[in-house]
């Protein structure tokens, strides 16, 4: 039952090291030793995608550029939880513009129903990057295209997810060819993987923007495949796929303003309920002086509010964040509504389609996407940008970090961040600033990466 899962996940607080990658000029980090403000920070569940985000920042990209580049890279290196066929939520905090906004591009049902969701992520990332990015669109998409065409080595993060999704992979020819060996077992860490069809799709997106995905040859192949499988994604569905720009929910904890997904979304409603219950728990001393116990209580109460009693082990989601040296911060959480989404790849595109939200428990995946920004004011840099994703434990873990930060505690190491306890299915990743020190903290129990781009020497 999900109540037991939430309690074990948050209260167990398993502390294990994540993996690291040598990034050369980009520092693999659980903290920045110098008090100099870094050029930028990136964090996420899959190391090679985080490397792309950090490299984007090193090239002068904004946090929005880096987050968009990480998403496209994840669609190649971590397709079990992020893909062109899925969707999600991002929150952007830009003190230079004195604003914090939300981009909602969750996967939705096709007009005629069916098992496949109408993808929203490409549209959402393009809109966000166009409004807050510094770099040309091509530079944001091309690293992912390079991974897909030239190949990438399977990371431990991906290998861990492949091991638990063999039954899904075996049902799709494209996924089987990419991720299973000749004996039908998941390929091991370090195995090189290419995806020429996906590379071609990313090339179309690079050249034509979102229209290269939703229209033209790629869109035709997606709708034709869906029709042949009874999935009902039409050309009209793809053409109507939009990203909404909205105002996130704002609340105050201590001296910080907390920005969560809008309460108009399931994600915002659940995260807001956790924060509200946590505030009451701490005010009334329900958890005693134990903040951890208060977070567990708040999460369980939120689950009761929404009558959630059971969930699949893996909802196919991931979260990531980026900060740049101008103070812009972006936190994103995306989902495929299940591991590898529907488990069906549209022929000739390399695009695995997300499950339709109405397909049973798949619809609950978006409720646990919890990108979060915490800042003293809208015109000041964030002190926290992060995301819980994958389930209620992810939301609980980011809520714990928020409570610590707003209470004035320092979170400068992975053990301070804590973990969901059920990684890699539910994870928490965060960028945290305390005074003049900023750190990138991946989930302690997962195999992600936190990376800092050192300040350039003058």
Secondary structure as a PSIPRED ss2 file (coil, helix, strand):
# PSIPRED VFORMAT (PSIPRED V4.0)

   1 X C   1.000  0.000  0.000
   2 X H   0.000  1.000  0.000
   3 X H   0.000  1.000  0.000
   4 X H   0.000  1.000  0.000
   5 X H   0.000  1.000  0.000
   6 X H   0.000  1.000  0.000
   7 X H   0.000  1.000  0.000
   8 X H   0.000  1.000  0.000
   9 X H   0.000  1.000  0.000
  10 X H   0.000  1.000  0.000
  11 X H   0.000  1.000  0.000
  12 X H   0.000  1.000  0.000
  13 X C   1.000  0.000  0.000
  14 X C   1.000  0.000  0.000
  15 X C   1.000  0.000  0.000
  16 X C   1.000  0.000  0.000
  17 X C   1.000  0.000  0.000
  18 X C   1.000  0.000  0.000
  19 X C   1.000  0.000  0.000
  20 X C   1.000  0.000  0.000
  21 X C   1.000  0.000  0.000
  22 X C   1.000  0.000  0.000
  23 X E   0.000  0.000  1.000
  24 X C   1.000  0.000  0.000
  25 X C   1.000  0.000  0.000
  26 X E   0.000  0.000  1.000
  27 X E   0.000  0.000  1.000
  28 X E   0.000  0.000  1.000
  29 X C   1.000  0.000  0.000
  30 X C   1.000  0.000  0.000
  31 X C   1.000  0.000  0.000
  32 X C   1.000  0.000  0.000
  33 X C   1.000  0.000  0.000
  34 X C   1.000  0.000  0.000
  35 X C   1.000  0.000  0.000
  36 X C   1.000  0.000  0.000
  37 X C   1.000  0.000  0.000
  38 X C   1.000  0.000  0.000
  39 X C   1.000  0.000  0.000
  40 X E   0.000  0.000  1.000
  41 X E   0.000  0.000  1.000
  42 X E   0.000  0.000  1.000
  43 X E   0.000  0.000  1.000
  44 X E   0.000  0.000  1.000
  45 X C   1.000  0.000  0.000
  46 X C   1.000  0.000  0.000
  47 X H   0.000  1.000  0.000
  48 X H   0.000  1.000  0.000
  49 X H   0.000  1.000  0.000
  50 X H   0.000  1.000  0.000
  51 X H   0.000  1.000  0.000
  52 X H   0.000  1.000  0.000
  53 X H   0.000  1.000  0.000
  54 X H   0.000  1.000  0.000
  55 X H   0.000  1.000  0.000
  56 X H   0.000  1.000  0.000
  57 X H   0.000  1.000  0.000
  58 X H   0.000  1.000  0.000
  59 X C   1.000  0.000  0.000
  60 X C   1.000  0.000  0.000
  61 X C   1.000  0.000  0.000
  62 X C   1.000  0.000  0.000
  63 X H   0.000  1.000  0.000
  64 X H   0.000  1.000  0.000
  65 X H   0.000  1.000  0.000
  66 X H   0.000  1.000  0.000
  67 X H   0.000  1.000  0.000
  68 X H   0.000  1.000  0.000
  69 X H   0.000  1.000  0.000
  70 X H   0.000  1.000  0.000
  71 X H   0.000  1.000  0.000
  72 X H   0.000  1.000  0.000
  73 X H   0.000  1.000  0.000
  74 X H   0.000  1.000  0.000
  75 X H   0.000  1.000  0.000
  76 X H   0.000  1.000  0.000
  77 X H   0.000  1.000  0.000
  78 X C   1.000  0.000  0.000
  79 X C   1.000  0.000  0.000
  80 X C   1.000  0.000  0.000
  81 X C   1.000  0.000  0.000
  82 X C   1.000  0.000  0.000
  83 X C   1.000  0.000  0.000
  84 X C   1.000  0.000  0.000
  85 X E   0.000  0.000  1.000
  86 X C   1.000  0.000  0.000
  87 X E   0.000  0.000  1.000
  88 X E   0.000  0.000  1.000
  89 X E   0.000  0.000  1.000
  90 X E   0.000  0.000  1.000
  91 X E   0.000  0.000  1.000
  92 X E   0.000  0.000  1.000
  93 X E   0.000  0.000  1.000
  94 X E   0.000  0.000  1.000
  95 X C   1.000  0.000  0.000
  96 X C   1.000  0.000  0.000
  97 X C   1.000  0.000  0.000
  98 X C   1.000  0.000  0.000
  99 X E   0.000  0.000  1.000
 100 X E   0.000  0.000  1.000
 101 X E   0.000  0.000  1.000
 102 X E   0.000  0.000  1.000
 103 X E   0.000  0.000  1.000
 104 X E   0.000  0.000  1.000
 105 X E   0.000  0.000  1.000
 106 X C   1.000  0.000  0.000
 107 X C   1.000  0.000  0.000
 108 X E   0.000  0.000  1.000
 109 X E   0.000  0.000  1.000
 110 X C   1.000  0.000  0.000
 111 X C   1.000  0.000  0.000
 112 X C   1.000  0.000  0.000
 113 X C   1.000  0.000  0.000
 114 X C   1.000  0.000  0.000
 115 X C   1.000  0.000  0.000
 116 X E   0.000  0.000  1.000
 117 X E   0.000  0.000  1.000
 118 X E   0.000  0.000  1.000
 119 X C   1.000  0.000  0.000
 120 X C   1.000  0.000  0.000
 121 X H   0.000  1.000  0.000
 122 X H   0.000  1.000  0.000
 123 X H   0.000  1.000  0.000
 124 X H   0.000  1.000  0.000
 125 X H   0.000  1.000  0.000
 126 X H   0.000  1.000  0.000
 127 X H   0.000  1.000  0.000
 128 X H   0.000  1.000  0.000
 129 X H   0.000  1.000  0.000
 130 X H   0.000  1.000  0.000
 131 X H   0.000  1.000  0.000
 132 X H   0.000  1.000  0.000
 133 X C   1.000  0.000  0.000
 134 X C   1.000  0.000  0.000
 135 X C   1.000  0.000  0.000
 136 X C   1.000  0.000  0.000
 137 X H   0.000  1.000  0.000
 138 X H   0.000  1.000  0.000
 139 X H   0.000  1.000  0.000
 140 X H   0.000  1.000  0.000
 141 X H   0.000  1.000  0.000
 142 X H   0.000  1.000  0.000
 143 X H   0.000  1.000  0.000
 144 X H   0.000  1.000  0.000
 145 X H   0.000  1.000  0.000
 146 X H   0.000  1.000  0.000
 147 X H   0.000  1.000  0.000
 148 X H   0.000  1.000  0.000
 149 X H   0.000  1.000  0.000
 150 X H   0.000  1.000  0.000
 151 X C   1.000  0.000  0.000
 152 X E   0.000  0.000  1.000
 153 X E   0.000  0.000  1.000
 154 X C   1.000  0.000  0.000
 155 X C   1.000  0.000  0.000
 156 X H   0.000  1.000  0.000
 157 X H   0.000  1.000  0.000
 158 X H   0.000  1.000  0.000
 159 X H   0.000  1.000  0.000
 160 X H   0.000  1.000  0.000
 161 X H   0.000  1.000  0.000
 162 X H   0.000  1.000  0.000
 163 X H   0.000  1.000  0.000
 164 X C   1.000  0.000  0.000
 165 X C   1.000  0.000  0.000
 166 X H   0.000  1.000  0.000
 167 X H   0.000  1.000  0.000
 168 X H   0.000  1.000  0.000
 169 X H   0.000  1.000  0.000
 170 X C   1.000  0.000  0.000
 171 X C   1.000  0.000  0.000
 172 X C   1.000  0.000  0.000
 173 X H   0.000  1.000  0.000
 174 X H   0.000  1.000  0.000
 175 X H   0.000  1.000  0.000
 176 X H   0.000  1.000  0.000
 177 X H   0.000  1.000  0.000
 178 X H   0.000  1.000  0.000
 179 X H   0.000  1.000  0.000
 180 X E   0.000  0.000  1.000
 181 X C   1.000  0.000  0.000
 182 X C   1.000  0.000  0.000
 183 X C   1.000  0.000  0.000
 184 X C   1.000  0.000  0.000
 185 X C   1.000  0.000  0.000
 186 X E   0.000  0.000  1.000
 187 X C   1.000  0.000  0.000
 188 X C   1.000  0.000  0.000
 189 X C   1.000  0.000  0.000
 190 X C   1.000  0.000  0.000
 191 X C   1.000  0.000  0.000
 192 X E   0.000  0.000  1.000
 193 X E   0.000  0.000  1.000
 194 X C   1.000  0.000  0.000
 195 X C   1.000  0.000  0.000
 196 X H   0.000  1.000  0.000
 197 X H   0.000  1.000  0.000
 198 X H   0.000  1.000  0.000
 199 X H   0.000  1.000  0.000
 200 X H   0.000  1.000  0.000
 201 X H   0.000  1.000  0.000
 202 X H   0.000  1.000  0.000
 203 X H   0.000  1.000  0.000
 204 X H   0.000  1.000  0.000
 205 X H   0.000  1.000  0.000
 206 X H   0.000  1.000  0.000
 207 X H   0.000  1.000  0.000
 208 X H   0.000  1.000  0.000
 209 X C   1.000  0.000  0.000
 210 X C   1.000  0.000  0.000
 211 X H   0.000  1.000  0.000
 212 X H   0.000  1.000  0.000
 213 X H   0.000  1.000  0.000
 214 X H   0.000  1.000  0.000
 215 X C   1.000  0.000  0.000
 216 X H   0.000  1.000  0.000
 217 X H   0.000  1.000  0.000
 218 X H   0.000  1.000  0.000
 219 X H   0.000  1.000  0.000
 220 X H   0.000  1.000  0.000
 221 X H   0.000  1.000  0.000
 222 X H   0.000  1.000  0.000
 223 X H   0.000  1.000  0.000
 224 X H   0.000  1.000  0.000
 225 X H   0.000  1.000  0.000
 226 X H   0.000  1.000  0.000
 227 X H   0.000  1.000  0.000
 228 X H   0.000  1.000  0.000
 229 X C   1.000  0.000  0.000
 230 X C   1.000  0.000  0.000
 231 X C   1.000  0.000  0.000
 232 X C   1.000  0.000  0.000
 233 X C   1.000  0.000  0.000
 234 X C   1.000  0.000  0.000
 235 X H   0.000  1.000  0.000
 236 X H   0.000  1.000  0.000
 237 X H   0.000  1.000  0.000
 238 X H   0.000  1.000  0.000
 239 X H   0.000  1.000  0.000
 240 X C   1.000  0.000  0.000
 241 X C   1.000  0.000  0.000
 242 X C   1.000  0.000  0.000
 243 X C   1.000  0.000  0.000
 244 X E   0.000  0.000  1.000
 245 X E   0.000  0.000  1.000
 246 X E   0.000  0.000  1.000
 247 X C   1.000  0.000  0.000
 248 X C   1.000  0.000  0.000
 249 X E   0.000  0.000  1.000
 250 X E   0.000  0.000  1.000
 251 X E   0.000  0.000  1.000
 252 X E   0.000  0.000  1.000
 253 X E   0.000  0.000  1.000
 254 X C   1.000  0.000  0.000
 255 X C   1.000  0.000  0.000
 256 X E   0.000  0.000  1.000
 257 X E   0.000  0.000  1.000
 258 X E   0.000  0.000  1.000
 259 X E   0.000  0.000  1.000
 260 X E   0.000  0.000  1.000
 261 X C   1.000  0.000  0.000
 262 X C   1.000  0.000  0.000
 263 X C   1.000  0.000  0.000
 264 X C   1.000  0.000  0.000
 265 X C   1.000  0.000  0.000
 266 X H   0.000  1.000  0.000
 267 X H   0.000  1.000  0.000
 268 X H   0.000  1.000  0.000
 269 X H   0.000  1.000  0.000
 270 X H   0.000  1.000  0.000
 271 X H   0.000  1.000  0.000
 272 X H   0.000  1.000  0.000
 273 X H   0.000  1.000  0.000
 274 X H   0.000  1.000  0.000
 275 X H   0.000  1.000  0.000
 276 X H   0.000  1.000  0.000
 277 X H   0.000  1.000  0.000
 278 X H   0.000  1.000  0.000
 279 X H   0.000  1.000  0.000
 280 X H   0.000  1.000  0.000
 281 X H   0.000  1.000  0.000
 282 X H   0.000  1.000  0.000
 283 X H   0.000  1.000  0.000
 284 X H   0.000  1.000  0.000
 285 X C   1.000  0.000  0.000
 286 X C   1.000  0.000  0.000
 287 X C   1.000  0.000  0.000
 288 X C   1.000  0.000  0.000
 289 X C   1.000  0.000  0.000
 290 X C   1.000  0.000  0.000
 291 X H   0.000  1.000  0.000
 292 X H   0.000  1.000  0.000
 293 X H   0.000  1.000  0.000
 294 X H   0.000  1.000  0.000
 295 X H   0.000  1.000  0.000
 296 X H   0.000  1.000  0.000
 297 X H   0.000  1.000  0.000
 298 X H   0.000  1.000  0.000
 299 X H   0.000  1.000  0.000
 300 X H   0.000  1.000  0.000
 301 X H   0.000  1.000  0.000
 302 X H   0.000  1.000  0.000
 303 X H   0.000  1.000  0.000
 304 X H   0.000  1.000  0.000
 305 X H   0.000  1.000  0.000
 306 X C   1.000  0.000  0.000
 307 X C   1.000  0.000  0.000
 308 X C   1.000  0.000  0.000
 309 X C   1.000  0.000  0.000
 310 X C   1.000  0.000  0.000
 311 X C   1.000  0.000  0.000
 312 X C   1.000  0.000  0.000
 313 X C   1.000  0.000  0.000
 314 X C   1.000  0.000  0.000
 315 X C   1.000  0.000  0.000
 316 X C   1.000  0.000  0.000
 317 X E   0.000  0.000  1.000
 318 X E   0.000  0.000  1.000
 319 X E   0.000  0.000  1.000
 320 X E   0.000  0.000  1.000
 321 X E   0.000  0.000  1.000
 322 X E   0.000  0.000  1.000
 323 X E   0.000  0.000  1.000
 324 X E   0.000  0.000  1.000
 325 X C   1.000  0.000  0.000
 326 X C   1.000  0.000  0.000
 327 X C   1.000  0.000  0.000
 328 X C   1.000  0.000  0.000
 329 X E   0.000  0.000  1.000
 330 X E   0.000  0.000  1.000
 331 X E   0.000  0.000  1.000
 332 X E   0.000  0.000  1.000
 333 X E   0.000  0.000  1.000
 334 X E   0.000  0.000  1.000
 335 X E   0.000  0.000  1.000
 336 X C   1.000  0.000  0.000
 337 X C   1.000  0.000  0.000
 338 X C   1.000  0.000  0.000
 339 X C   1.000  0.000  0.000
 340 X C   1.000  0.000  0.000
 341 X C   1.000  0.000  0.000
 342 X C   1.000  0.000  0.000
 343 X C   1.000  0.000  0.000
 344 X E   0.000  0.000  1.000
 345 X E   0.000  0.000  1.000
 346 X E   0.000  0.000  1.000
 347 X C   1.000  0.000  0.000
 348 X C   1.000  0.000  0.000
 349 X C   1.000  0.000  0.000
 350 X C   1.000  0.000  0.000
 351 X E   0.000  0.000  1.000
 352 X E   0.000  0.000  1.000
 353 X E   0.000  0.000  1.000
 354 X C   1.000  0.000  0.000
 355 X E   0.000  0.000  1.000
 356 X C   1.000  0.000  0.000
 357 X C   1.000  0.000  0.000
 358 X C   1.000  0.000  0.000
 359 X C   1.000  0.000  0.000
 360 X H   0.000  1.000  0.000
 361 X H   0.000  1.000  0.000
 362 X H   0.000  1.000  0.000
 363 X H   0.000  1.000  0.000
 364 X H   0.000  1.000  0.000
 365 X H   0.000  1.000  0.000
 366 X H   0.000  1.000  0.000
 367 X H   0.000  1.000  0.000
 368 X H   0.000  1.000  0.000
 369 X C   1.000  0.000  0.000
 370 X E   0.000  0.000  1.000
 371 X E   0.000  0.000  1.000
 372 X E   0.000  0.000  1.000
 373 X E   0.000  0.000  1.000
 374 X E   0.000  0.000  1.000
 375 X E   0.000  0.000  1.000
 376 X C   1.000  0.000  0.000
 377 X C   1.000  0.000  0.000
 378 X C   1.000  0.000  0.000
 379 X C   1.000  0.000  0.000
 380 X C   1.000  0.000  0.000
 381 X C   1.000  0.000  0.000
 382 X E   0.000  0.000  1.000
 383 X E   0.000  0.000  1.000
 384 X E   0.000  0.000  1.000
 385 X E   0.000  0.000  1.000
 386 X E   0.000  0.000  1.000
 387 X E   0.000  0.000  1.000
 388 X E   0.000  0.000  1.000
 389 X E   0.000  0.000  1.000
 390 X C   1.000  0.000  0.000
 391 X C   1.000  0.000  0.000
 392 X H   0.000  1.000  0.000
 393 X H   0.000  1.000  0.000
 394 X H   0.000  1.000  0.000
 395 X H   0.000  1.000  0.000
 396 X H   0.000  1.000  0.000
 397 X H   0.000  1.000  0.000
 398 X H   0.000  1.000  0.000
 399 X H   0.000  1.000  0.000
 400 X H   0.000  1.000  0.000
 401 X H   0.000  1.000  0.000
 402 X H   0.000  1.000  0.000
 403 X H   0.000  1.000  0.000
 404 X H   0.000  1.000  0.000
 405 X H   0.000  1.000  0.000
 406 X H   0.000  1.000  0.000
 407 X C   1.000  0.000  0.000
 408 X C   1.000  0.000  0.000
 409 X C   1.000  0.000  0.000
 410 X C   1.000  0.000  0.000
 411 X C   1.000  0.000  0.000
 412 X C   1.000  0.000  0.000
 413 X C   1.000  0.000  0.000
 414 X H   0.000  1.000  0.000
 415 X H   0.000  1.000  0.000
 416 X H   0.000  1.000  0.000
 417 X H   0.000  1.000  0.000
 418 X C   1.000  0.000  0.000
 419 X C   1.000  0.000  0.000
 420 X C   1.000  0.000  0.000
 421 X C   1.000  0.000  0.000
 422 X C   1.000  0.000  0.000
 423 X C   1.000  0.000  0.000
 424 X C   1.000  0.000  0.000
 425 X C   1.000  0.000  0.000
 426 X C   1.000  0.000  0.000
 427 X E   0.000  0.000  1.000
 428 X E   0.000  0.000  1.000
 429 X E   0.000  0.000  1.000
 430 X E   0.000  0.000  1.000
 431 X E   0.000  0.000  1.000
 432 X E   0.000  0.000  1.000
 433 X E   0.000  0.000  1.000
 434 X E   0.000  0.000  1.000
 435 X C   1.000  0.000  0.000
 436 X C   1.000  0.000  0.000
 437 X E   0.000  0.000  1.000
 438 X E   0.000  0.000  1.000
 439 X E   0.000  0.000  1.000
 440 X E   0.000  0.000  1.000
 441 X E   0.000  0.000  1.000
 442 X C   1.000  0.000  0.000
 443 X C   1.000  0.000  0.000
 444 X C   1.000  0.000  0.000
 445 X C   1.000  0.000  0.000
 446 X C   1.000  0.000  0.000
 447 X C   1.000  0.000  0.000
 448 X C   1.000  0.000  0.000
 449 X E   0.000  0.000  1.000
 450 X E   0.000  0.000  1.000
 451 X E   0.000  0.000  1.000
 452 X E   0.000  0.000  1.000
 453 X E   0.000  0.000  1.000
 454 X C   1.000  0.000  0.000
 455 X C   1.000  0.000  0.000
 456 X C   1.000  0.000  0.000
 457 X C   1.000  0.000  0.000
 458 X C   1.000  0.000  0.000
